[in-house]
Amino acid sequence: MLQAIIFDMDGVLVDSQPYINKSFNHVFTEDGCPLSDAQMNKYAGMPLKTQLQIWHQEYGIKQYELGDFARRAGEVELQLMQENDCSNPNLNQLIHEANSQGIKLALGTSSMGWRA
C-alpha cells in the first residue's frame, strides 16, 4: 500500500518557470540588463547562484549578492503568482484523495525555504 508521496515543487506542484523568468527579468530590467526567456531557460534548474554567475559572464548582468537578488525577485514572483490562478485541478484532486486515505505528503525542492 502507498504510504507517502513526495512532490517536487517547481514544474510539478507549480508551473513556476514563467513567473520565475518574469520576476528575474523585472530585477534585471530595473538594473538595466534584461534577458530573454531563452537566455534564462538555457540554465533553468541550476542553482540560482550558478545562474547568476553564468549570466554575469555571458550577458554582462551585474554581480548580485544571492540573498538580495532572491529577495527582490521572490517578492515579484509571489505577487505574480497570487494575481494568477496557478492551481492544477487534477493535482488538487490527487492531494485531496491522498489526504483522505491517510497518505503522507511531502515537498522536495532545492528552492530556498522561504520560497517553498
Secondary structure, DSSP 4 states (H G I P E B T S, - for coil): ---EEEEETBTTTB--HHHHHHHHHHHHHHTT----HHHHHTTTTS-HHHHHHHHHHHH-PPPPPHHHHHHHHHHHHHHHHHHS----HHHHHHHHHHHHTT-EEEEE-SS-TTT-
